[in-house]
Amino acid sequence: MTSDLDALDRQRRRWRRARRAMHLDDVADPQFAAGGLGARVQQLTCRVVILPSDPERHLIDFDDAFWEAWMSVSSPFNGRQLQWGSQTTTTTTAGARSDRAGENLWDRYAAVHHSGALDLGMGRACGWRGEHNGWTGCTYLVPVVATVWESCHVHLRLAERYGFDLPWELSIAIPQTHGTVLGRFGEGWAEPESWDYHPEQCPESGLLFRREVNAPTDDWPQATAFSIGVQLENAFGSTSQRFRKFKNHVLGDFDLSRYR
């Protein structure tokens, strides 16, 4: 038992070193979530990172075969393309696809690192930051849940191709959340701008959710996305699962129509 715990501690320290370089280890950090590629997003509202067991390993080269696979990977949602950007670029550590928001800035990106780490940064697709109605911004619940779902699905496909060793670590960061509200819910739920709804503001400076992945199954992407969605709602004082449709006082399916 002691040797197992020691091995787990060593693994967690390895992941923590990798997250620290991305500013994903301390929600009180003024640059929380904005390290590495995250610094290129004009207004970062959500970051998703899935680390392999060895984040310092060089496993993937960004050759033609990589780009063909990376740009053609499918969404778990039937009939929908991944909205992760159409422009491609390489850095010293990653091969990225992005949508530009201005000179040297991205509105969103999705990248694969040489180690096999998957790294996504979202701007306006997952919320906004700024003063409005006494709030300091809004985080979009359905788009965050959908992004986590897609990220886990894509990582599974990449793992099949490249043979990533287990375990993995999933991190979801929502920066600059103090005074923000939650919105973009499924059908049937009142939105923050509704006259009869007074949204709860987040009291925390930033949110960081982690999951350790030891034996992913086919339903791991959806189950994990829903778990993160519940935890995100908890941070805003709710347990309602508002990423699902709500009709006649009954919870329904995930509302993909609110993801755009």
CYANA upper distance limits for C-alpha pairs under 8 A (distance plus 0.5 A):
  1 MET  CA      5 LEU  CA      6.83
  2 THR  CA      6 ASP  CA      6.64
  3 SER  CA      7 ALA  CA      6.66
  4 ASP  CA      8 LEU  CA      6.73
  5 LEU  CA      9 ASP  CA      6.62
  6 ASP  CA     10 ARG  CA      6.75
  7 ALA  CA     11 GLN  CA      6.72
  8 LEU  CA     12 ARG  CA      6.64
  9 ASP  CA     13 ARG  CA      6.68
 10 ARG  CA     14 ARG  CA      6.81
 11 GLN  CA     15 TRP  CA      6.90
 11 GLN  CA     53 SER  CA      7.70
 12 ARG  CA     16 ARG  CA      6.51
 13 ARG  CA     17 ARG  CA      6.69
 14 ARG  CA     18 ALA  CA      7.13
 14 ARG  CA     54 ASP  CA      7.81
 14 ARG  CA     55 PRO  CA      7.94
 15 TRP  CA     19 ARG  CA      6.72
 15 TRP  CA     51 LEU  CA      7.55
 15 TRP  CA     53 SER  CA      8.22
 15 TRP  CA     54 ASP  CA      8.39
 15 TRP  CA     55 PRO  CA      7.49
 15 TRP  CA    169 GLU  CA      7.83
 16 ARG  CA     20 ARG  CA      6.40
 16 ARG  CA     25 ASP  CA      7.32
 17 ARG  CA     21 ALA  CA      7.15
 18 ALA  CA     22 MET  CA      7.47
 18 ALA  CA     55 PRO  CA      7.03
 18 ALA  CA     56 GLU  CA      8.46
 19 ARG  CA     23 HIS  CA      6.69
 19 ARG  CA     24 LEU  CA      5.36
 19 ARG  CA     25 ASP  CA      6.40
 20 ARG  CA     24 LEU  CA      6.06
 20 ARG  CA     25 ASP  CA      5.87
 21 ALA  CA     35 GLY  CA      6.78
 21 ALA  CA     36 GLY  CA      7.40
 22 MET  CA     33 ALA  CA      6.69
 22 MET  CA     34 ALA  CA      6.99
 22 MET  CA     35 GLY  CA      4.36
 22 MET  CA     36 GLY  CA      5.69
 22 MET  CA     37 LEU  CA      8.34
 22 MET  CA     38 GLY  CA      7.92
 23 HIS  CA     29 ASP  CA      7.89
 23 HIS  CA     31 GLN  CA      6.92
 23 HIS  CA     32 PHE  CA      5.56
 23 HIS  CA     33 ALA  CA      5.52
 23 HIS  CA     34 ALA  CA      6.63
 23 HIS  CA     35 GLY  CA      5.45
 24 LEU  CA     32 PHE  CA      6.50
 24 LEU  CA     33 ALA  CA      5.53
 24 LEU  CA     34 ALA  CA      8.49
 24 LEU  CA     35 GLY  CA      8.19
 24 LEU  CA    173 ALA  CA      7.69
 24 LEU  CA    208 LEU  CA      8.24
 25 ASP  CA     32 PHE  CA      8.24
 26 ASP  CA     32 PHE  CA      7.07
 27 VAL  CA     32 PHE  CA      6.17
 27 VAL  CA    175 PRO  CA      8.01
 27 VAL  CA    205 SER  CA      7.03
 27 VAL  CA    206 GLY  CA      5.44
 27 VAL  CA    207 LEU  CA      6.93
 27 VAL  CA    208 LEU  CA      7.40
 28 ALA  CA     32 PHE  CA      7.48
 28 ALA  CA    205 SER  CA      6.88
 28 ALA  CA    206 GLY  CA      7.48
 31 GLN  CA     35 GLY  CA      7.44
 32 PHE  CA    175 PRO  CA      6.77
 32 PHE  CA    206 GLY  CA      8.06
 33 ALA  CA     38 GLY  CA      6.93
 33 ALA  CA     47 ARG  CA      7.25
 33 ALA  CA    173 ALA  CA      6.80
 33 ALA  CA    174 ILE  CA      8.19
 33 ALA  CA    175 PRO  CA      6.97
 34 ALA  CA     38 GLY  CA      4.87
 34 ALA  CA     39 ALA  CA      5.14
 34 ALA  CA     44 LEU  CA      8.03
 35 GLY  CA     39 ALA  CA      6.04
 37 LEU  CA     41 VAL  CA      8.18
 37 LEU  CA    121 GLY  CA      8.35
 38 GLY  CA     44 LEU  CA      7.67
 38 GLY  CA     47 ARG  CA      8.06
 38 GLY  CA    121 GLY  CA      6.47
 40 ARG  CA    104 ASN  CA      7.52
 40 ARG  CA    105 LEU  CA      5.56
 40 ARG  CA    106 TRP  CA      6.24
 41 VAL  CA    101 ALA  CA      8.49
 41 VAL  CA    105 LEU  CA      6.18
 41 VAL  CA    106 TRP  CA      5.13
 41 VAL  CA    107 ASP  CA      6.01
 41 VAL  CA    108 ARG  CA      6.82
 41 VAL  CA    109 TYR  CA      8.35
 41 VAL  CA    121 GLY  CA      7.41
 41 VAL  CA    122 MET  CA      7.79
 41 VAL  CA    123 GLY  CA      6.98
 42 GLN  CA    101 ALA  CA      7.21
 42 GLN  CA    105 LEU  CA      6.20
 42 GLN  CA    106 TRP  CA      6.42
 42 GLN  CA    107 ASP  CA      6.41
 42 GLN  CA    123 GLY  CA      7.29
 43 GLN  CA    107 ASP  CA      7.77
 43 GLN  CA    123 GLY  CA      5.59
 43 GLN  CA    124 ARG  CA      7.58
 43 GLN  CA    128 TRP  CA      7.89
 43 GLN  CA    129 ARG  CA      7.96
 44 LEU  CA    121 GLY  CA      7.14
 44 LEU  CA    122 MET  CA      6.27
 44 LEU  CA    123 GLY  CA      5.10
 44 LEU  CA    124 ARG  CA      8.29
 44 LEU  CA    175 PRO  CA      7.88
 45 THR  CA    121 GLY  CA      8.26
 45 THR  CA    122 MET  CA      6.38
 45 THR  CA    123 GLY  CA      5.72
 45 THR  CA    124 ARG  CA      7.69
 45 THR  CA    126 CYS  CA      6.44
 45 THR  CA    127 GLY  CA      6.35
 45 THR  CA    128 TRP  CA      7.19
 45 THR  CA    129 ARG  CA      8.26
 45 THR  CA    139 THR  CA      7.61
 45 THR  CA    174 ILE  CA      6.31
 45 THR  CA    175 PRO  CA      6.61
 45 THR  CA    176 GLN  CA      8.42
 46 CYS  CA    121 GLY  CA      6.45
 46 CYS  CA    122 MET  CA      5.68
 46 CYS  CA    123 GLY  CA      7.46
 46 CYS  CA    126 CYS  CA      6.86
 46 CYS  CA    144 VAL  CA      7.74
 46 CYS  CA    172 ILE  CA      7.69
 46 CYS  CA    173 ALA  CA      6.23
 46 CYS  CA    174 ILE  CA      5.30
 46 CYS  CA    175 PRO  CA      7.42
 47 ARG  CA    119 ASP  CA      7.94
 47 ARG  CA    120 LEU  CA      6.02
 47 ARG  CA    121 GLY  CA      4.98
 47 ARG  CA    122 MET  CA      6.75
 47 ARG  CA    171 SER  CA      8.49
 47 ARG  CA    172 ILE  CA      6.19
 47 ARG  CA    173 ALA  CA      5.59
 47 ARG  CA    174 ILE  CA      7.15
 48 VAL  CA    118 LEU  CA      8.36
 48 VAL  CA    119 ASP  CA      6.38
 48 VAL  CA    120 LEU  CA      5.57
 48 VAL  CA    121 GLY  CA      7.09
 48 VAL  CA    148 VAL  CA      7.44
 48 VAL  CA    151 SER  CA      8.04
 48 VAL  CA    170 LEU  CA      7.89
 48 VAL  CA    171 SER  CA      6.28
 48 VAL  CA    172 ILE  CA      5.11
 48 VAL  CA    173 ALA  CA      7.01
 49 VAL  CA    117 ALA  CA      7.56
 49 VAL  CA    118 LEU  CA      6.06
 49 VAL  CA    119 ASP  CA      5.02
 49 VAL  CA    120 LEU  CA      6.85
 49 VAL  CA    170 LEU  CA      6.34
 49 VAL  CA    171 SER  CA      5.73
 49 VAL  CA    172 ILE  CA      7.07
 50 ILE  CA    117 ALA  CA      6.04
 50 ILE  CA    118 LEU  CA      5.60
 50 ILE  CA    119 ASP  CA      7.13
 50 ILE  CA    152 CYS  CA      8.50
 50 ILE  CA    155 HIS  CA      8.19
 50 ILE  CA    168 TRP  CA      7.19
 50 ILE  CA    169 GLU  CA      6.02
 50 ILE  CA    170 LEU  CA      4.92
 50 ILE  CA    171 SER  CA      6.86
 51 LEU  CA     55 PRO  CA      6.61
 51 LEU  CA    116 GLY  CA      7.90
 51 LEU  CA    117 ALA  CA      5.17
 51 LEU  CA    118 LEU  CA      7.25
 51 LEU  CA    168 TRP  CA      5.98
 51 LEU  CA    169 GLU  CA      5.58
 51 LEU  CA    170 LEU  CA      6.99
 52 PRO  CA    115 SER  CA      7.66
 52 PRO  CA    116 GLY  CA      6.92
 52 PRO  CA    117 ALA  CA      6.32
 52 PRO  CA    164 PHE  CA      7.13
 52 PRO  CA    165 ASP  CA      7.26
 52 PRO  CA    166 LEU  CA      7.29
 52 PRO  CA    167 PRO  CA      7.20
 52 PRO  CA    168 TRP  CA      5.16
 52 PRO  CA    169 GLU  CA      7.21
 53 SER  CA    164 PHE  CA      8.44
 53 SER  CA    165 ASP  CA      6.62
 53 SER  CA    166 LEU  CA      6.20
 53 SER  CA    167 PRO  CA      5.81
 53 SER  CA    168 TRP  CA      5.92
 53 SER  CA    169 GLU  CA      8.21
 54 ASP  CA    115 SER  CA      7.64
 55 PRO  CA    115 SER  CA      5.90
 55 PRO  CA    116 GLY  CA      8.09
 55 PRO  CA    117 ALA  CA      7.30
 56 GLU  CA    115 SER  CA      6.58
 57 ARG  CA    114 HIS  CA      7.79
 57 ARG  CA    115 SER  CA      5.44
 58 HIS  CA    114 HIS  CA      5.63
 58 HIS  CA    115 SER  CA      5.46
 59 LEU  CA    114 HIS  CA      6.11
 59 LEU  CA    115 SER  CA      5.70
 59 LEU  CA    116 GLY  CA      7.08
 59 LEU  CA    162 TYR  CA      8.46
 60 ILE  CA     66 PHE  CA      8.42
 60 ILE  CA    113 HIS  CA      8.05
 60 ILE  CA    114 HIS  CA      5.25
 60 ILE  CA    115 SER  CA      6.97
 60 ILE  CA    116 GLY  CA      7.07
 60 ILE  CA    162 TYR  CA      8.29
 61 ASP  CA     66 PHE  CA      7.68
 61 ASP  CA    114 HIS  CA      6.90
 62 PHE  CA     66 PHE  CA      6.01
 62 PHE  CA     67 TRP  CA      7.22
 62 PHE  CA     90 THR  CA      8.44
 62 PHE  CA     95 GLY  CA      6.92
 62 PHE  CA    114 HIS  CA      8.48
 63 ASP  CA     67 TRP  CA      7.00
 64 ASP  CA     68 GLU  CA      6.64
 65 ALA  CA     69 ALA  CA      6.78
 66 PHE  CA     70 TRP  CA      6.42
 67 TRP  CA     71 MET  CA      6.38
 68 GLU  CA     72 SER  CA      6.69
 69 ALA  CA     73 VAL  CA      6.51
 71 MET  CA     97 ARG  CA      8.47
 73 VAL  CA    154 VAL  CA      7.50
 73 VAL  CA    157 ARG  CA      8.39
 74 SER  CA     81 GLN  CA      7.08
 74 SER  CA     82 LEU  CA      7.12
 74 SER  CA    154 VAL  CA      7.90
 75 SER  CA     80 ARG  CA      6.83
 75 SER  CA     81 GLN  CA      6.36
 75 SER  CA     82 LEU  CA      5.97
 75 SER  CA    150 GLU  CA      6.63
 75 SER  CA    153 HIS  CA      8.00
 75 SER  CA    154 VAL  CA      7.89
 76 PRO  CA    149 TRP  CA      8.30
 76 PRO  CA    150 GLU  CA      6.73
 76 PRO  CA    153 HIS  CA      6.92
 82 LEU  CA    150 GLU  CA      8.49
 84 TRP  CA     97 ARG  CA      7.11
 84 TRP  CA     98 SER  CA      6.68
 84 TRP  CA     99 ASP  CA      7.91
 84 TRP  CA    108 ARG  CA      7.17
 84 TRP  CA    109 TYR  CA      6.35
 84 TRP  CA    110 ALA  CA      6.35
 85 GLY  CA     97 ARG  CA      5.75
 85 GLY  CA     98 SER  CA      4.47
 85 GLY  CA     99 ASP  CA      5.10
 85 GLY  CA    108 ARG  CA      7.38
 85 GLY  CA    109 TYR  CA      6.76
 85 GLY  CA    110 ALA  CA      8.00
 86 SER  CA     97 ARG  CA      6.45
 86 SER  CA     98 SER  CA      6.46
 86 SER  CA     99 ASP  CA      6.95
 87 GLN  CA     97 ARG  CA      5.81
 87 GLN  CA     98 SER  CA      5.75
 87 GLN  CA     99 ASP  CA      6.79
 88 THR  CA     95 GLY  CA      7.96
 88 THR  CA     96 ALA  CA      6.15
 88 THR  CA     97 ARG  CA      4.92
 88 THR  CA     98 SER  CA      6.90
 89 THR  CA     95 GLY  CA      6.58
 89 THR  CA     96 ALA  CA      5.86
 89 THR  CA     97 ARG  CA      6.96
 90 THR  CA     94 ALA  CA      6.29
 90 THR  CA     95 GLY  CA      5.01
 90 THR  CA     96 ALA  CA      6.52
 91 THR  CA     95 GLY  CA      6.98
 91 THR  CA     96 ALA  CA      8.45
 93 THR  CA    113 HIS  CA      6.00
 93 THR  CA    114 HIS  CA      6.40
 94 ALA  CA    111 ALA  CA      6.53
 94 ALA  CA    112 VAL  CA      5.93
 94 ALA  CA    113 HIS  CA      4.58
 94 ALA  CA    114 HIS  CA      6.52
 95 GLY  CA    111 ALA  CA      5.91
 95 GLY  CA    112 VAL  CA      5.95
 95 GLY  CA    113 HIS  CA      6.91
 96 ALA  CA    109 TYR  CA      7.10
 96 ALA  CA    110 ALA  CA      6.11
 96 ALA  CA    111 ALA  CA      4.52
 96 ALA  CA    112 VAL  CA      7.00
 97 ARG  CA    109 TYR  CA      6.08
 97 ARG  CA    110 ALA  CA      5.97
 97 ARG  CA    111 ALA  CA      6.79
 98 SER  CA    106 TRP  CA      6.93
 98 SER  CA    107 ASP  CA      7.92
 98 SER  CA    108 ARG  CA      6.10
 98 SER  CA    109 TYR  CA      4.62
 98 SER  CA    110 ALA  CA      6.97
 99 ASP  CA    106 TRP  CA      6.14
 99 ASP  CA    107 ASP  CA      6.07
 99 ASP  CA    108 ARG  CA      6.11
 99 ASP  CA    109 TYR  CA      7.09
100 ARG  CA    104 ASN  CA      8.26
100 ARG  CA    105 LEU  CA      6.43
100 ARG  CA    106 TRP  CA      4.68
100 ARG  CA    107 ASP  CA      6.01
100 ARG  CA    108 ARG  CA      7.91
101 ALA  CA    105 LEU  CA      5.93
101 ALA  CA    106 TRP  CA      5.30
101 ALA  CA    107 ASP  CA      5.38
102 GLY  CA    106 TRP  CA      7.37
107 ASP  CA    122 MET  CA      7.16
107 ASP  CA    123 GLY  CA      5.67
107 ASP  CA    124 ARG  CA      7.35
108 ARG  CA    120 LEU  CA      8.09
108 ARG  CA    121 GLY  CA      6.02
108 ARG  CA    122 MET  CA      5.04
108 ARG  CA    123 GLY  CA      6.11
108 ARG  CA    125 ALA  CA      8.35
109 TYR  CA    120 LEU  CA      6.16
109 TYR  CA    121 GLY  CA      5.88
109 TYR  CA    122 MET  CA      7.17
110 ALA  CA    118 LEU  CA      7.93
110 ALA  CA    119 ASP  CA      6.28
110 ALA  CA    120 LEU  CA      4.85
110 ALA  CA    121 GLY  CA      7.08
111 ALA  CA    118 LEU  CA      6.41
111 ALA  CA    119 ASP  CA      5.61
111 ALA  CA    120 LEU  CA      6.78
112 VAL  CA    116 GLY  CA      6.47
112 VAL  CA    117 ALA  CA      6.18
112 VAL  CA    118 LEU  CA      5.31
112 VAL  CA    119 ASP  CA      6.79
113 HIS  CA    117 ALA  CA      5.62
113 HIS  CA    118 LEU  CA      7.05
113 HIS  CA    119 ASP  CA      8.13
116 GLY  CA    164 PHE  CA      7.61
118 LEU  CA    151 SER  CA      8.18
118 LEU  CA    155 HIS  CA      7.31
120 LEU  CA    151 SER  CA      8.48
122 MET  CA    126 CYS  CA      6.67
123 GLY  CA    127 GLY  CA      7.31
123 GLY  CA    128 TRP  CA      7.90
124 ARG  CA    128 TRP  CA      6.30
125 ALA  CA    140 TYR  CA      8.45
125 ALA  CA    143 PRO  CA      7.45
125 ALA  CA    260 ARG  CA      7.71
126 CYS  CA    139 THR  CA      6.54
126 CYS  CA    140 TYR  CA      5.53
126 CYS  CA    141 LEU  CA      8.17
126 CYS  CA    143 PRO  CA      6.11
126 CYS  CA    144 VAL  CA      6.44
127 GLY  CA    137 GLY  CA      7.94
127 GLY  CA    138 CYS  CA      5.86
127 GLY  CA    139 THR  CA      4.91
127 GLY  CA    140 TYR  CA      5.59
128 TRP  CA    137 GLY  CA      5.87
128 TRP  CA    138 CYS  CA      5.96
128 TRP  CA    139 THR  CA      7.20
129 ARG  CA    136 THR  CA      6.41
129 ARG  CA    137 GLY  CA      4.50
129 ARG  CA    138 CYS  CA      6.98
129 ARG  CA    176 GLN  CA      8.39
129 ARG  CA    180 THR  CA      8.43
130 GLY  CA    135 TRP  CA      8.14
130 GLY  CA    136 THR  CA      5.51
130 GLY  CA    137 GLY  CA      5.68
131 GLU  CA    135 TRP  CA      6.20
131 GLU  CA    136 THR  CA      5.21
131 GLU  CA    137 GLY  CA      7.02
132 HIS  CA    136 THR  CA      6.99
132 HIS  CA    137 GLY  CA      7.61
135 TRP  CA    179 GLY  CA      6.01
135 TRP  CA    180 THR  CA      5.86
135 TRP  CA    181 VAL  CA      7.36
135 TRP  CA    201 GLN  CA      7.94
136 THR  CA    177 THR  CA      8.24
136 THR  CA    178 HIS  CA      7.76
136 THR  CA    179 GLY  CA      5.74
136 THR  CA    180 THR  CA      5.40
136 THR  CA    181 VAL  CA      8.43
137 GLY  CA    177 THR  CA      8.01
137 GLY  CA    179 GLY  CA      7.75
137 GLY  CA    180 THR  CA      5.07
137 GLY  CA    181 VAL  CA      6.95
138 CYS  CA    180 THR  CA      5.75
138 CYS  CA    181 VAL  CA      5.31
138 CYS  CA    182 LEU  CA      5.97
138 CYS  CA    183 GLY  CA      6.87
139 THR  CA    180 THR  CA      7.77
139 THR  CA    181 VAL  CA      6.92
139 THR  CA    182 LEU  CA      5.48
139 THR  CA    183 GLY  CA      6.58
139 THR  CA    184 ARG  CA      8.39
140 TYR  CA    144 VAL  CA      6.74
140 TYR  CA    182 LEU  CA      6.57
140 TYR  CA    183 GLY  CA      5.47
140 TYR  CA    184 ARG  CA      5.36
140 TYR  CA    185 PHE  CA      7.87
141 LEU  CA    145 VAL  CA      6.76
141 LEU  CA    182 LEU  CA      7.00
141 LEU  CA    183 GLY  CA      6.46
141 LEU  CA    184 ARG  CA      6.22
141 LEU  CA    185 PHE  CA      6.51
141 LEU  CA    229 GLY  CA      7.46
141 LEU  CA    232 LEU  CA      8.31
141 LEU  CA    233 GLU  CA      8.46
141 LEU  CA    242 ARG  CA      8.17
141 LEU  CA    243 PHE  CA      6.76
142 VAL  CA    146 ALA  CA      6.56
142 VAL  CA    184 ARG  CA      6.59
142 VAL  CA    185 PHE  CA      6.32
142 VAL  CA    186 GLY  CA      7.36
142 VAL  CA    242 ARG  CA      8.47
142 VAL  CA    243 PHE  CA      5.52
142 VAL  CA    255 ASP  CA      7.81
142 VAL  CA    256 LEU  CA      7.98
142 VAL  CA    258 ARG  CA      6.79
142 VAL  CA    259 TYR  CA      6.54
143 PRO  CA    147 THR  CA      6.46
143 PRO  CA    184 ARG  CA      8.17
143 PRO  CA    258 ARG  CA      7.77
143 PRO  CA    259 TYR  CA      5.49
143 PRO  CA    260 ARG  CA      7.84
144 VAL  CA    148 VAL  CA      6.78
144 VAL  CA    229 GLY  CA      8.10
145 VAL  CA    149 TRP  CA      6.70
145 VAL  CA    225 ALA  CA      5.71
145 VAL  CA    226 PHE  CA      7.13
145 VAL  CA    228 ILE  CA      7.49
145 VAL  CA    229 GLY  CA      6.08
145 VAL  CA    243 PHE  CA      7.93
146 ALA  CA    150 GLU  CA      6.61
146 ALA  CA    225 ALA  CA      7.54
146 ALA  CA    256 LEU  CA      8.16
146 ALA  CA    259 TYR  CA      7.56
147 THR  CA    151 SER  CA      6.50
148 VAL  CA    152 CYS  CA      6.70
148 VAL  CA    172 ILE  CA      8.44
148 VAL  CA    221 PRO  CA      7.98
148 VAL  CA    224 THR  CA      8.21
148 VAL  CA    225 ALA  CA      5.80
149 TRP  CA    153 HIS  CA      6.74
149 TRP  CA    221 PRO  CA      5.42
149 TRP  CA    222 GLN  CA      5.97
149 TRP  CA    224 THR  CA      7.69
149 TRP  CA    225 ALA  CA      5.46
150 GLU  CA    154 VAL  CA      6.57
150 GLU  CA    221 PRO  CA      7.74
151 SER  CA    155 HIS  CA      6.59
151 SER  CA    221 PRO  CA      8.26
152 CYS  CA    156 LEU  CA      6.78
152 CYS  CA    220 TRP  CA      8.01
152 CYS  CA    221 PRO  CA      5.34
153 HIS  CA    157 ARG  CA      7.06
153 HIS  CA    221 PRO  CA      5.95
154 VAL  CA    158 LEU  CA      6.74
155 HIS  CA    159 ALA  CA      6.50
156 LEU  CA    160 GLU  CA      6.79
157 ARG  CA    161 ARG  CA      7.02
158 LEU  CA    162 TYR  CA      6.53
158 LEU  CA    163 GLY  CA      8.33
159 ALA  CA    163 GLY  CA      5.48
159 ALA  CA    164 PHE  CA      5.45
160 GLU  CA    164 PHE  CA      8.13
166 LEU  CA    213 VAL  CA      7.94
166 LEU  CA    214 ASN  CA      6.52
166 LEU  CA    215 ALA  CA      8.14
167 PRO  CA    212 GLU  CA      7.51
167 PRO  CA    213 VAL  CA      5.96
167 PRO  CA    214 ASN  CA      5.19
167 PRO  CA    215 ALA  CA      8.12
168 TRP  CA    212 GLU  CA      6.44
168 TRP  CA    213 VAL  CA      5.46
168 TRP  CA    214 ASN  CA      7.21
169 GLU  CA    210 ARG  CA      7.58
169 GLU  CA    211 ARG  CA      6.34
169 GLU  CA    212 GLU  CA      5.12
169 GLU  CA    213 VAL  CA      6.44
170 LEU  CA    210 ARG  CA      6.05
170 LEU  CA    211 ARG  CA      5.54
170 LEU  CA    212 GLU  CA      6.80
170 LEU  CA    213 VAL  CA      7.90
171 SER  CA    208 LEU  CA      7.38
171 SER  CA    209 PHE  CA      6.13
171 SER  CA    210 ARG  CA      5.07
171 SER  CA    211 ARG  CA      7.11
172 ILE  CA    207 LEU  CA      8.47
172 ILE  CA    208 LEU  CA      6.21
172 ILE  CA    209 PHE  CA      5.64
172 ILE  CA    210 ARG  CA      7.06
173 ALA  CA    206 GLY  CA      7.98
173 ALA  CA    207 LEU  CA      6.14
173 ALA  CA    208 LEU  CA      5.09
173 ALA  CA    209 PHE  CA      7.05
174 ILE  CA    206 GLY  CA      6.37
174 ILE  CA    207 LEU  CA      5.52
174 ILE  CA    208 LEU  CA      7.05
175 PRO  CA    205 SER  CA      7.72
175 PRO  CA    206 GLY  CA      5.13
175 PRO  CA    207 LEU  CA      6.85
176 GLN  CA    205 SER  CA      6.08
176 GLN  CA    206 GLY  CA      5.78
177 THR  CA    202 CYS  CA      6.64
177 THR  CA    203 PRO  CA      8.08
177 THR  CA    204 GLU  CA      6.71
177 THR  CA    205 SER  CA      5.73
177 THR  CA    206 GLY  CA      5.57
177 THR  CA    207 LEU  CA      7.66
178 HIS  CA    201 GLN  CA      7.83
178 HIS  CA    202 CYS  CA      5.78
178 HIS  CA    203 PRO  CA      5.64
178 HIS  CA    204 GLU  CA      5.51
178 HIS  CA    205 SER  CA      5.10
178 HIS  CA    206 GLY  CA      7.40
179 GLY  CA    201 GLN  CA      5.54
179 GLY  CA    202 CYS  CA      5.80
179 GLY  CA    203 PRO  CA      6.75
180 THR  CA    201 GLN  CA      5.77
180 THR  CA    202 CYS  CA      6.06
181 VAL  CA    192 PRO  CA      7.92
181 VAL  CA    199 PRO  CA      6.78
181 VAL  CA    200 GLU  CA      6.70
181 VAL  CA    201 GLN  CA      5.41
181 VAL  CA    202 CYS  CA      6.82
181 VAL  CA    236 PHE  CA      7.68
182 LEU  CA    192 PRO  CA      7.84
182 LEU  CA    199 PRO  CA      7.87
182 LEU  CA    200 GLU  CA      8.31
182 LEU  CA    201 GLN  CA      8.33
182 LEU  CA    233 GLU  CA      8.22
182 LEU  CA    236 PHE  CA      7.47
183 GLY  CA    191 GLU  CA      6.30
183 GLY  CA    192 PRO  CA      6.53
184 ARG  CA    191 GLU  CA      7.24
184 ARG  CA    258 ARG  CA      7.15
185 PHE  CA    189 TRP  CA      6.71
185 PHE  CA    190 ALA  CA      8.23
185 PHE  CA    191 GLU  CA      7.33
185 PHE  CA    242 ARG  CA      5.91
185 PHE  CA    243 PHE  CA      5.88
185 PHE  CA    244 ARG  CA      8.13
185 PHE  CA    258 ARG  CA      7.51
186 GLY  CA    242 ARG  CA      6.26
186 GLY  CA    243 PHE  CA      5.45
186 GLY  CA    244 ARG  CA      5.68
186 GLY  CA    245 LYS  CA      5.30
186 GLY  CA    246 PHE  CA      7.66
186 GLY  CA    254 PHE  CA      7.78
186 GLY  CA    255 ASP  CA      5.59
186 GLY  CA    258 ARG  CA      6.82
187 GLU  CA    244 ARG  CA      7.94
187 GLU  CA    245 LYS  CA      5.30
187 GLU  CA    246 PHE  CA      6.63
187 GLU  CA    247 LYS  CA      8.40
187 GLU  CA    255 ASP  CA      7.27
187 GLU  CA    258 ARG  CA      8.40
188 GLY  CA    245 LYS  CA      6.58
188 GLY  CA    246 PHE  CA      5.28
188 GLY  CA    247 LYS  CA      6.44
189 TRP  CA    242 ARG  CA      7.24
189 TRP  CA    245 LYS  CA      8.16
189 TRP  CA    246 PHE  CA      7.05
190 ALA  CA    194 SER  CA      6.59
190 ALA  CA    196 ASP  CA      8.45
190 ALA  CA    197 TYR  CA      6.96
191 GLU  CA    197 TYR  CA      7.69
192 PRO  CA    197 TYR  CA      6.89
192 PRO  CA    198 HIS  CA      7.26
192 PRO  CA    199 PRO  CA      6.21
193 GLU  CA    197 TYR  CA      7.96
200 GLU  CA    236 PHE  CA      6.26
200 GLU  CA    237 GLY  CA      7.04
201 GLN  CA    236 PHE  CA      6.72
202 CYS  CA    235 ALA  CA      6.90
202 CYS  CA    236 PHE  CA      5.70
204 GLU  CA    235 ALA  CA      8.49
207 LEU  CA    235 ALA  CA      8.49
209 PHE  CA    228 ILE  CA      7.71
209 PHE  CA    231 GLN  CA      8.42
216 PRO  CA    220 TRP  CA      6.11
219 ASP  CA    223 ALA  CA      6.58
220 TRP  CA    224 THR  CA      6.29
221 PRO  CA    225 ALA  CA      6.58
222 GLN  CA    226 PHE  CA      6.68
223 ALA  CA    227 SER  CA      6.68
224 THR  CA    228 ILE  CA      6.65
225 ALA  CA    229 GLY  CA      6.61
226 PHE  CA    230 VAL  CA      6.71
227 SER  CA    231 GLN  CA      6.84
228 ILE  CA    232 LEU  CA      6.50
229 GLY  CA    233 GLU  CA      6.74
229 GLY  CA    241 GLN  CA      7.59
229 GLY  CA    243 PHE  CA      7.72
230 VAL  CA    234 ASN  CA      6.74
230 VAL  CA    239 THR  CA      7.01
230 VAL  CA    240 SER  CA      8.31
230 VAL  CA    241 GLN  CA      6.42
231 GLN  CA    235 ALA  CA      7.06
232 LEU  CA    236 PHE  CA      7.55
233 GLU  CA    237 GLY  CA      6.98
233 GLU  CA    238 SER  CA      5.59
233 GLU  CA    239 THR  CA      6.62
233 GLU  CA    240 SER  CA      8.04
233 GLU  CA    241 GLN  CA      7.76
234 ASN  CA    238 SER  CA      5.51
234 ASN  CA    239 THR  CA      6.38
242 ARG  CA    246 PHE  CA      8.20
243 PHE  CA    254 PHE  CA      6.41
243 PHE  CA    255 ASP  CA      6.84
244 ARG  CA    251 LEU  CA      6.81
244 ARG  CA    252 GLY  CA      6.14
244 ARG  CA    253 ASP  CA      5.75
244 ARG  CA    254 PHE  CA      4.74
244 ARG  CA    255 ASP  CA      5.91
245 LYS  CA    251 LEU  CA      6.36
245 LYS  CA    252 GLY  CA      5.26
245 LYS  CA    253 ASP  CA      6.30
245 LYS  CA    254 PHE  CA      6.78
245 LYS  CA    255 ASP  CA      6.19
246 PHE  CA    250 VAL  CA      6.12
246 PHE  CA    251 LEU  CA      5.28
246 PHE  CA    252 GLY  CA      6.35
247 LYS  CA    251 LEU  CA      7.24
247 LYS  CA    252 GLY  CA      7.84
255 ASP  CA    259 TYR  CA      8.27
